[in-house]
């Protein structure tokens, strides 16, 4: 089953997990896969060459950050984001919505409505917010978000949505969802066809932790002419159980209503969450987790909690690689003792080596996951990892 | 002309500049060359793989820093510094003397004697100092310095010396020089032969800015059984003219007394200084300059002052490489606008890319210098660069 954008290559016999292929003008993406986040047009400390070595297939950049700095006109003038950062593989941008709400919402205790005690003002047409960099005032609409993403030249764009805070009231979640739906329609209409190469657009499902809202949103968004679907409003504070439940509610709807269509999970990437998501049919997911952990010395490895702190004194003399099962450049060339030293000495190389390994670890896990789905062994792989 | 350690391959006909080859158990070094400094067993932000790509032939690590952190026992237990940091080419360590005096001398206004208002206490046998990391008390002697450097496994070690502050009195400069000479003899005796592979030892010439002291030191140190010579106490505050003068005083003596012997200049690496030094016969020189400049966004290029600030707004939209004449990875793949953005956004990749380029720039200059000496065109190359 396929269309020009996405093909389904294999379905797991026991779960909703599946192997697919997304085809963009800048190359193909074998799914399921991880999408590392390079908020400011760089995955922290790594070059595009590193990312290719690591096996990264698609790069996720933040519209909000790039709009504020260096500015979309700068990037457009330089030939688009691919050229600006020298990334020649597929590129995904978000709508800017998540950052507008999360970075604008100064008083985190006020979660019932993002507008209370907040710098963010939402109206029917869009959102007024103030730059976290210099306090300057800005206004985003669905049209503006699409315009920016088109100028950036993303292969995959995401429709402007409102991500309600967690926890929130049923009424506020409904209001935010309905706004997201209206904005979804406007985002679709805003796409200027033929402006550049084909840019694909994903619609976002919201609805917080409320079953009927999530299902309504799933049905509505999948009824529209989006190239792909994205699930928003998860990993915003709800429990892992709630996240799994949200996916259980909506993934059957999405896979039924829009069978040959990639489904992206926004902002999720912890190891157990990866299994939860892939099992339920998620094709791609982005997260800052691997690189954020790396910068504080938390190394990913196949062990309890999937991470350990290389700063601990017990590693000062340890000649073994930071992950003995990992074939990456870092594990092949350096010891725990050296990484420990680099972190203790606050050396820049520390963040780079740890980021490289952590990202490789996640990409490598997805290689294993795809292999397992291919062999109908996904559940046994999951059991082996989450025992 | 050659011995087992050093061969002279070519002498410039008009100057003292020369091409040579240093042979160590970890490979050969074609001279003149630059020795980048990796104080804490890493050239800031770069991997050994990067250094090899850049063409770095020999790595300079600081004994003082590594002794304090991670500690010489840690590095020894892990198989030595080469293995610890995964560097398989020649490695040079300093004696620790320079840092002991410079980091221990808290009150910089008291320069006449390093002991006044200072944490450093010098006695006949050695130096008591306090760690800049945790205030712990330590004692270095010539024997201790050699022991540490042997344990680190450096291919080239440097004898423990006292680097007098600048400016200083004639009397203090003389005292420091005489101590350096006594310690030179003790350093030579301290070398435990056959402990590991052959480790070569360089003696240090001191004498501040006083002609008779410098010449006395040059004669004395070159009369001893050192494998190489190092010139210390320069680039400590004296003018560029004074530095050139010091070299004019002593290089003829060194080249005469110890003709087939590499001569290292400690802590010097600005572009004009490189020409000054090579012209007078210097074979190797270490400096933190290229990477230190890089970290604040100062890019090396063949232009006025050999550097410019990539942070400046004029580069925000500039699609050209940071140095249009440079064939390095960074200049081949990224624009000024991208580097400017990375620095403005405080992205870790900024420091890495700028360090890579700056170091490449210096190594590439030395390739040009060796080529020019080979063709007896050193002076015209110098003129072309310093016009």
Interface residues (C-beta under 8 A of the other chain):
Chain A: X40 X41 X42 X44 X45 X46 X47 X48 X49 X69 X70 X74 X77 X78 X79 X84 X85 X86 X316 X317 X319 X329 X333 X334 X335 X337 X338 X340 X341 X342 X344 X345 X347 X348 X349 X351 X352 X353
Chain B: X40 X41 X42 X44 X45 X46 X47 X48 X49 X69 X70 X74 X77 X78 X79 X84 X85 X86 X316 X317 X319 X329 X333 X334 X335 X337 X338 X340 X341 X342 X344 X345 X347 X348 X349 X351 X352 X353
